[in-house]
Amino acid sequence: MAVRRRSAQTPEVILEAAEALIRREGAARLTIDAVAAEAGLSKGGVMHHFASKDALIAAMVRHQFGRMDAEMREIEAGLPPSRIAPLLAMIRHARAHYGREDGFPKALLVASAENPKALEGFRDKIAETLGKIDGAGAPGAPSVLFFAALGLLLTESLGFFEYEDTKVGALLDALEGMAERE
């Protein structure tokens, strides 16, 4: 029974190891061998669950995106229904994750360079969110605010710039205030 439990948990262990490796050493170190060493498994043990690096990246994207999507849906469920609720959920998600080790999913960034097809679900979610906040009309202020919040997360994740906490809070307060006036 213990073997089955470990086997059932192994994909999660591998994904966590891959995410830790990317956070600590960067995307260039993401190899099956490095992930196996990080997870304390053999290369064959990793490949039993993920037949290639592309399969591992795709699974990482699904895993991290699923977590991010669930958090945003939970935030949105606690808001009054409106076309800006998805935008407010994005801004509040950004507030909760900016500057944290588990901030914007690094797997999405790795996938954009290594396996762009793995990002289809993320692209679909952006399109779905923009469709909700813009409706049938042309893109407007809510779309600008959405991309501002997303850009803030990407800028920090890519290491381009990192605001101090008080400035991030003020910026997100401003975005949220503008969203609420829409």
C-alpha positions in Angstrom: 0.0 0.0 0.0 2.8 2.4 0.8 4.3 1.8 -2.7 1.0 2.8 -4.3 0.7 5.9 -2.2 4.3 7.0 -3.1 3.6 6.1 -6.8 0.4 8.2 -6.8 2.3 11.1 -5.2 5.3 10.9 -7.5 4.1 13.2 -10.3 3.4 15.9 -7.7 6.9 15.4 -6.2 8.4 15.7 -9.6 6.5 18.9 -10.5 7.4 20.4 -7.1 11.0 19.5 -7.7 11.0 21.1 -11.2 9.4 24.3 -9.9 11.9 24.5 -7.1 14.8 24.0 -9.6 13.5 26.7 -11.9 13.0 29.2 -9.0 16.5 28.5 -7.6 18.6 28.0 -10.7 16.6 29.3 -13.6 15.1 27.7 -16.7 18.4 26.7 -18.3 18.9 24.1 -15.6 15.6 22.3 -16.2 16.6 18.9 -17.5 15.2 15.5 -16.7 18.4 14.6 -14.9 18.4 17.7 -12.8 14.7 17.2 -11.9 15.4 13.6 -11.0 18.2 14.6 -8.7 16.1 17.4 -7.1 13.2 14.9 -6.5 15.5 12.1 -5.2 14.4 9.8 -8.0 16.1 8.1 -10.9 15.9 9.6 -14.4 13.7 6.5 -15.3 11.4 7.3 -12.4 10.8 10.8 -13.8 10.4 9.5 -17.3 7.9 7.0 -16.2 5.6 9.9 -15.5 6.9 12.4 -18.0 8.3 10.9 -21.2 10.1 14.1 -22.2 11.1 17.5 -21.1 8.2 18.9 -23.2 5.8 16.6 -21.3 7.2 17.8 -18.0 6.9 21.5 -19.0 3.3 20.9 -20.2 2.4 19.2 -16.9 4.1 22.1 -15.0 2.0 24.6 -16.9 -1.2 22.7 -16.3 -0.3 22.3 -12.6 0.6 25.9 -11.9 -2.1 27.3 -14.1 -4.7 25.1 -12.4 -3.7 26.4 -9.1 -3.7 30.0 -10.3 -7.1 29.6 -12.0 -8.6 28.1 -8.9 -7.4 30.9 -6.7 -8.7 33.5 -9.1 -12.1 31.8 -9.4 -12.3 31.6 -5.6 -11.6 35.3 -5.3 -14.1 36.1 -8.1 -16.8 33.9 -6.4 -16.5 36.2 -3.3 -17.2 39.3 -5.3 -20.6 40.7 -6.5 -21.3 39.5 -10.0 -20.2 42.0 -12.6 -18.2 42.4 -15.7 -15.3 43.7 -13.7 -15.3 40.8 -11.1 -12.7 38.9 -13.2 -10.5 42.0 -13.4 -10.8 42.6 -9.6 -9.9 38.9 -9.1 -6.8 39.3 -11.2 -5.7 42.5 -9.3 -6.3 40.8 -5.9 -4.4 37.7 -7.1 -1.5 39.9 -8.1 -1.6 41.6 -4.7 -1.5 38.2 -3.0 1.4 36.8 -5.1 3.6 39.8 -6.0 7.2 39.3 -4.7 6.5 35.8 -3.3 8.5 32.8 -4.2 5.3 31.2 -5.7 4.4 34.4 -7.5 3.7 34.4 -11.2 4.1 30.8 -12.3 7.7 30.4 -13.6 6.5 27.3 -15.6 4.5 29.6 -17.8 7.7 31.6 -18.6 9.7 28.5 -19.3 7.0 27.2 -21.5 6.8 30.4 -23.5 10.4 29.8 -24.5 10.6 26.0 -24.6 7.2 24.8 -25.5 4.8 27.6 -26.5 2.0 25.0 -27.3 1.8 24.3 -23.5 0.5 27.8 -23.0 -2.8 27.2 -24.9 -4.9 26.9 -21.7 -3.4 30.1 -20.3 -4.1 31.9 -23.6 -7.6 30.6 -23.5 -8.0 32.0 -19.9 -6.8 35.4 -20.9 -9.2 35.4 -23.9 -12.1 34.3 -21.6 -11.3 37.0 -19.0 -11.1 39.7 -21.6 -14.3 38.5 -23.1 -16.0 38.9 -19.7 -14.6 42.3 -18.9 -15.0 43.8 -22.4 -18.2 42.1 -23.4 -19.0 42.5 -27.0 -17.5 45.9 -27.1 -14.1 47.2 -28.1 -11.3 46.8 -25.6 -11.4 49.6 -23.0 -10.1 50.6 -19.7 -10.8 47.3 -18.0 -8.6 45.5 -20.5 -5.8 48.1 -19.9 -6.1 47.5 -16.2 -6.0 43.7 -16.7 -2.8 43.9 -18.7 -1.3 46.4 -16.2 -1.8 43.8 -13.4 -0.5 41.0 -15.5 2.4 43.2 -16.6 3.3 43.9 -13.0 3.5 40.2 -12.3 5.5 39.4 -15.4 7.9 42.3 -14.8 8.7 41.0 -11.3 8.9 37.4 -12.4 11.3 38.1 -15.3 13.5 40.2 -12.9 13.1 43.4 -14.9 12.1 45.4 -11.9 10.7 44.8 -8.5 8.8 47.5 -6.5 9.1 47.7 -2.8 6.0 46.4 -1.0 4.5 49.8 -0.2 4.8 50.9 -3.8 3.2 47.7 -5.1 0.4 48.1 -2.6 -0.2 51.7 -3.7 -0.1 50.7 -7.4 -2.5 47.8 -6.9 -4.8 50.1 -4.8 -4.9 52.5 -7.8 -5.6 49.7 -10.2 -8.4 48.3 -8.0 -9.9 51.8 -7.5 -9.9 52.4 -11.3 -11.5 49.0 -11.9 -14.2 49.7 -9.3 -15.1 53.0 -11.1 -15.7 51.1 -14.4 
